[in-house]
Amino acid sequence: MQPIFVGRQPIFDDQEKLIGFELLFRAGHLDTASVTDGDLATSDLLRSAFVDIGLEHLVGEHLAFVNLTRGFLEHEVITSLPPQQVVLEILEDIEIDTEVLAAVRRLKQQGFRIALDDYQFQEHHAELVELADLVKLDVLTLGHARIEQEVTSLRQFGVDLLAEKVETPEDYAHCRRLGFRMFQGFHLSYPHVIEGQRLESLELALLRLLRALQAPDPAPRELEELIAAEPGLAIQLLRIANSPAYRGARATESLHDAILRLGQGRIKRLAMLMVLRGSAGQTHGLEQVMIRARMGMLMARALGLPAAECERYFTLGMLSGLDRVLGVPLRRILGELHLSAEMEQALLEGSGPLAPLLATIAAFEGPSTPPEAGDGPVPVTVSSRLYLESVRWTEDLLASLTHNQEG
């Protein structure tokens, strides 16, 4: 994983109620960023905000204001954004021509609200202003007299006005008298930077492999294609298939043979371990997650469930702690896996038919006492024994993996 950063600048209405955030590209914890490639910065921001961190964690139910370069006005990625929550800002350095106007019309037809960022009115822009929902005026740059001229020019179009870079009480009061409906600037709130984590290509490949392995009988060809798409994953699986623990009379030299030799259940567990071991410095978290996974499987066996169900409970236990190890929101991880509704309900809400099993596992981890008799899906004497077995299994597995890596 790699750290990622998104700046947030709050936006308020004329009653000083928070209505949204402008999302800003940031390369680190600093409140400012030097942008030399606008398209690259926009691409990075969109992935960080909408994929890696998630809009719900950045803005909640509020609006998200996003700057667009010319190159992104017609980019297909924009169509994947939620138009009911996203305001698209047309940057001031974009040359307004027929292609830009056509792109803005299409975005409007898709339901997006359009803002003109850092705008100064020109007569030949009238068609663009008519398409816009709001116009942002830079108070710090324009000054009071020029702001009044801009408001007079824009009033005929009926657009909402947003005052940005409002840094003093006097600027704020002046803009309110002029009829501005939205405000942004240091006078009301400073921007701040949100840090998240981005899954690397290997971690994403592993999660996609896990998703395929959720099927009752995934085709070996499909697994082979998913593994081959990420060379790092293919090399690791071949290495494990040829390790002393799994090697047969002959070396395994193809992914197809490795898949057959290891088996789907073992590949699933190895893929999970690879995801976890990709997080440096998380040894304790890795151990805890694997204990959860193993105990989920053992409890399913104790309940007399079929082998496929036992594998499912292994996944359930593992996922219940994976977010803390990876530093990635659990919803983000589940979005890659597409699990059943009852598994998501247990993991995200702690409710539903699978939740008691997770509660039983969690009860053994903290200072609280293990569950009382009759509270869990299996008798407490059984769950206590299974927990100890899971601890020993995890210690042996991690030791063998360390040995394999050193070998």
N, C-alpha and C positions, 0 to 999 in steps of 0.2 A: 504494500500500500504506500501511497505518498500523500503528504498533507496538501490540502487545497484551501483556498481562502476566497471569501466573497464579502465585499463591502455592502453595508446596508445604510441608506440615508432615509430616515423617517419622513413621511409626508402627512401633513395635517389639514383638516378642513378649517373653515372660518370660526368654528367653535373650539378649536385646538383639540379636536378628536382625531386620533390616529386613523388614517384611512388606507395607508399603503407604505411601501418602501421602494426606493430606487435601488436596484441591484447593480453593483459596480465591480468590475474586474480588479482583483488585487493579487499581487505576487507573494505577499507575506503579511505580517501583522501590521505593517504601516498603514496609516489611513489614506495614503495616496499611492498611486501607481503610475509609472512612466510607460505609456502605451506607444510603441513604435509601429505596430501592425494592428490596425483596428479590427480586421477580420479575424485574426488569430485570437485577439483579446475577447471578441464577442463569442467565438466558438468555445473558448475555455470557460467563459462565464456561463454560457447556456448549459454546458455539460455539468459544471460544478453545481449550479443552482437547481437544475431540473432533474438531474440524474443522480449525482453522487450524494448531495446533501438532501435534496428533496424540498419542493416548494412549501410543503406543510411545516417543515422545520425552520424555514427562513422567514416566511411571512404569515403563516397560519391561514386565517380566513381573509386576510387583507389583500389589497391589490399589489401586484408586482410590476414595477416600471422597468423596462429593459431597453437599453439603447441598441439600435440597429444601424449597421453600416449599409452602404448600398449593396454590397455583395450578399447580404442576408435578407434583403427585401423579398427575394423570390426563392430563398433557400427552403428546401423541403422540410428541414428540421423545425421551421416555424409552425408548420401545420400540426406538429405534435404537441404544441403548447396549449394550455387551457384558455381559450379566448375570453371566457367569463371572468378570468382573474388576472389576465396579463394586459398591460398597456404598453404598446410598442412606440418607442420614441424615435422619430426620424431625426438624425443628427444634422446639425447646422451646416456641416461642410459637404452635404450631399447636393450635387447639382440637380435642380428640379427640371426634368424633361418628361416627354411623353411616356417613356418606359417606367419612370418612377411613379408617375400618376397612375398608370395602369396597375402597377404592383400594389400601390396603396388602396386602390379600389377593390382589388381582389382580397386583400387582408380585411378590409371593412366588410365585404360580403361573407367572410368566414367568421365574423362576429367580433373581431378585435377592435379595441379602442385605439385611436391614433393620437399621439401627442407630437407636437413640433418642439424640439428641444433647443434651448438657448436661442430663441427665434428673434429676428428683426424683420418687420413686415416690408415686402416689396410688392408693387402692383401686379407684376407678372406672376406672383405666387397665389393670386386670388383663388384659382381652382384647387390648389393644394389646401389652403386654409379652409375652404368650404368642406373638404373631406375630413378635416381634423375634428377631434372631439375636444381637445384642449391645447392650449399654447403655453409654453413655459418661457418666462421672461427673466433674464439675469439681472436682478436688482443691483448687485454690486457693480457690474460693468456699465449699465445704462444710466444709473443715477435717476433722481426724482423727475426731472424735467422730461427726459427722454422716455421714461416709463409712462408718463401721462400721454405723450404723443402716440406711443405704441397702443395703449389702451383705446384711445380715440379711433385709431385706424382699424383695430380689430373688433370694435363693438358692433359694427355692421354685420359681422359673420355669426354672431351669437355663440361663439365658442367659450368654453370655460377657461379661466386664466389661472395659472399657477405661478406664484412668485418664488423663484429659487435664489439661493445665496442671500437669504434674509438674515442679516447678522446683527441688527440693532433694533431696539424697541421702536425707534423712529421709522425705520424702513417698514416694519411690520404694520404700524398704525397707518402709514401713508398708503400702503397697498390695500389694506382693508377698506379705507375710504374710497379707493378707486374701484372697488367691487371684485377684487380677487377672491376666488373661492377656495384655493388651496395654497399651502405654504410649505417651504422647505428651506432649511438653513440653520446656522449655528445658534441663532436666537432661540429657536425652538428645541433643537436637539442636534448633537454632534453625530456624525456617522461612526459606526464601529464595524469591526471585522469579525466574521464568523469563520471558524476553522472546522474543516471536515476531513474525511479521508476518501481517497479515490482508490477503488479496486484496480489492481494491475491486471494485465492481460491474462496472466496465469490464473489468478484468483477468479476472474470472470469465466475462464474456460472450465475451471473446476466446478463452479456453481452451475454452469450449463450442463456439465456432465452429470452432476447430481440430479438435476431436473429430469434428464433423460432416464436416469436410473429409478425414478419414481414409478415409471410405467411397470405394469405387472410382468411383462416379458419383452424388454427392449431388444431390438434386433442388434446382433453383434456388429453388423455393417454400420449402423448408425453410431454405435459407441466408438468404433474404429475411426470414423470420420471426425467425430468431436475431439477425440484424443489427438489425431494427426494434425488438426488445425492449430494446436499449440505445441511446438517442438519441445518446450521445457517439460510439459506433462508427459509426452510420449517417451522421452528419455528416462524420466523417473520411473514410469511404469515398467519399461523394459529392464531397467536396472533391478527393480524389486523382483520381477519375474525370474531373473537369473541369480538372485541372491541365494545363499545356502538354504534358507527356509522354504523356498518354493521351486528351486531348480530341479528338473528331472534328469533323465539320462543324457539328454542333449540340450544344448543352449537354446534359449528362445530368442529368435531373431526377427520376428514380425509382430506387429501389434495384434494381429488376429490371433496368433498363438498365445500371446501374453494374456489377452482377454479370456480365452478359453482356459488357460492354466490357472489364472487367479480367480476366475468366477466373478459374477456380477456383484454378489454381496461383498466380497473382499475388495473389489475395485471401489465400491461405494465408500467403504470404511477408509481405504487408503486415500481416496480423493478428499474426504473430509479432513484427514490428518494433514494432507498437503496444504489445504486451505489454512489450517490453523498454524502450521509450522512456518507459513509465510509471514506471520506476524512476529517480528523480532522482539525479544524481551518479554514474551508472554508465557513463560514456562508454566507458572502456576495456573493461569487461565486455561491453557491447553490441557493440563492434567484434569482440571475440574470438569471441562466440557466432555472429555472422553469418559470420565467416570459416569457422568449423566447419561451419555449415549449407551454405554454398556449396561448400566442398570435398567434403562428403558427396555433393552432387548431381553435381559434376564427376567424382568417382571412379566413381560409378554409371554415368555416361555412358561413361567410359573402359572400363568392363567390358562395355559393349554392352547394358546393361539397358534395358527399355522406359521410356517417359516417365513412366508412373505410378510405377514403381519409383524413378526418379530423384527424384521429388517426395518419396517416402517416405524416401529417404536424406538429403534436405534437412532433413526433420523430425528424423531421428535425430541429425544433427550439431548442430542447434540446441538440442535438448533436453538434450544432453550437458553444456551449460554454463549452462542457463537458471536452475537453482536458485541458483547463485552470484550471478547478477545480481538476481534477485527477492528473495533472502534467504528463500525458502520451501523446505522439504524437497522433494526430487525426488519422493518417494513421493506427496506431497500434489498435486503438479502432475500426475503420471501418473494419479492417481485421478480427475482431471477428464477425461482424454483417452481412457482405455480402449483402449490400444494392444495390438498383438499380443504374445504371450508372448515371442517371440524379441527384440522391441525392448525390452521391459522387462528381460529377462535381460541384454542388452548394457548397458543404461543403469544398472541397479542393481547387477549382479554382475560386470560386465566379462567375461562369458563368452558362449558361444553363437556361432552363425555370423556375427553382425553385429559382434562385438567387435573383430576384427582391423582393421576399417575405422576404428573409433573410436580404437584404439591408434595407428594411423598418423597420424591427424589430431593427436592429443595430442602426438606425438613432435616436431612442428614448433614447439610453443608455448614450451617451457621451455628451460633451458640444455642439456639433453641433446641429443645429436646425432640427426639424422633416422634413420629405420629403415634397417637395412642391406639390401642387395639380397637379394631372396627372402623377406624377413620379412613384407611387406605384401601386400594383395590386388592391387596394381598395382606395376610396377617403380619403384624409387626415383627414377629420373630423371623418370618421369611424375608421381609424387606431388609431387616438388619443384616442377615446373612448375605443377601444379594449385594448389599452395599459394600461389604468387606470384600466379596469376590470381585466386584467391579474395580475396587482400588488396586487389588493385586494384579488383575488383568491389565490395567492401565500402566502400572509401574513396569510390568514385563514388556508390554508393547513399546513404550517409549524407550526402554533400555535397548530393545532389539533394533529399533529404528536408528538410534544413535550409533550402535555397533555397525549397522549397514552403511551409514554415511561415512564412518571412519574407515571402513573397509574399501 
